[in-house]
Amino acid sequence: MARLARVSPVGVPQHIIQRGNNHQICFSSDKDMKAYLSWLKEFSKKYFVDIHAWVLMTNHVHLLCTPQEDKAISRMMQSIGRMYVRYYNFSYQRSGTLWEGRFKSCLIQSEQYLFELHRYIELNPVRAGMVEEPGEYSWSSYACNALGIETELQTPHSLYLALAKTKNERLENYRELFKAHIGNASLKEIREGINKGLALGNKQFTTQIETLSKSRVTPRKAGRPKKEDFIDG
């Protein structure tokens, strides 16, 4: 069966993840991460994709971005993938595939989920036990979103800019969001969304996406309880 074309509405944020094939390492050094980010900056500008948040882990990448043109994210990811695989294979004298097939994506309703995704992405190294605080990790967007480090890669979302009128107040308010870690229910919802290609948002938002995609973008309703589920414990 042919795969459904990606639905990538202009102006709607997306959570993107790309993993190494069979969870293999795809970043072996700081040089590799610098190379990837340089192409991310180049091709996000070329194809008009706003990058709001990112994290590079040893075997996968998370991005939070908004396309400003049709098919912009697919073109950006394909271009980065080609350049980076060529670089990585040459650097480490290897051949063959590096990435686990197509990147995965999840459309999100910004009003409800934008900052949840910011936190999910930038806390990834903390959950992995690599650092105790997100600011200790060099390869995420936390340094610019929370600490004010300037970078041409990041384009702040309008909701981020609305956190406060001044930069210092914005940074302080953003850091406040990280005082509490993400609950298990939110973690499950975000992971299910990206792994199954669902959309995260209210009923009106998901209905609009289903109309565009002509496919279901919400979880299936649970089936009827099994007989044993009614047995008192």
Buried (B, 14 or more C-beta within 10 A) or exposed (E): EEEEEBBBBEEBBBBBBBBBEEEEBBBEEEEBBEBBBBBBBBBBBEBBBBBBBBBBBBBBBBBBBBBEEEBBBBBBBBBBBEBBBEBBBEEEEEEEEBBBEEBBBBBBBBEEBBBBBBBBBBBBBBEEEEBEEBBEBEBBBBBBBBEEEEEEBBBBBEBBEEBBEEEEEBBEBBBEBBEEEBEEEBBEBBEBBBEBBBBBBEEEBBBBBBEBBEEBBBEEEEEEEEEEEEEEE
